Amino acid sequence: MTYELECQIEELRAELRNAVEPCERRQIETELELAQAELAQAMAELDGSVDAEPPF
C-alpha cells in the first residue's frame, strides 16, 4: 500500500509542476496533501506508533 501511495505522490508532484491553471493547481495540491497524509498514517501504523483499530 505504501508503494502505491509513494507512486501516486510522485505522479501528483509531476502534475503539479506542469499545471498552469490556478484551479487545476489547487485541485492537485489538495490531492497531494491527502495522499501525503494517507502515507504518513500508513507509515505510522507500520511502525506501531499509531493503533490501526478505531478507539471504540
C-alpha positions in Angstrom: 0.0 0.0 0.0 2.7 2.4 0.8 4.5 1.8 -2.5 1.3 2.7 -4.4 0.9 5.9 -2.3 4.5 6.9 -2.9 4.0 6.4 -6.7 0.8 8.5 -6.5 2.6 11.2 -4.7 5.4 11.3 -7.3 2.8 11.5 -10.1 0.9 14.3 -8.4 4.2 16.2 -7.9 4.9 15.9 -11.6 1.4 17.0 -12.5 1.7 20.0 -10.1 5.0 21.0 -11.8 3.2 21.1 -15.2 -0.1 22.6 -14.0 -0.7 26.1 -15.4 -4.3 27.0 -14.3 -4.8 28.1 -10.7 -7.9 25.9 -10.3 -6.0 22.8 -11.5 -3.1 23.6 -9.2 -5.4 23.8 -6.2 -7.0 20.5 -7.0 -3.7 18.8 -7.4 -2.3 20.4 -4.3 -5.4 19.1 -2.3 -5.0 15.6 -3.8 -1.2 15.7 -2.9 -1.9 16.7 0.7 -4.4 13.9 1.1 -2.0 11.3 -0.4 0.8 12.5 1.9 -1.5 12.3 4.9 -2.5 8.7 3.9 1.1 7.8 3.5 2.0 9.3 6.9 -0.9 7.3 8.5 0.2 4.1 6.8 3.8 4.5 7.9 2.7 5.2 11.5 0.6 2.1 11.5 3.5 0.0 10.2 6.0 1.2 12.8 3.4 0.8 15.6 3.2 4.4 16.7 -0.5 4.6 15.9 -3.2 2.0 16.6 -4.8 0.9 13.4 -8.1 0.0 15.2 -10.7 2.6 16.0 -10.9 3.7 19.6 -14.4 2.3 20.2 
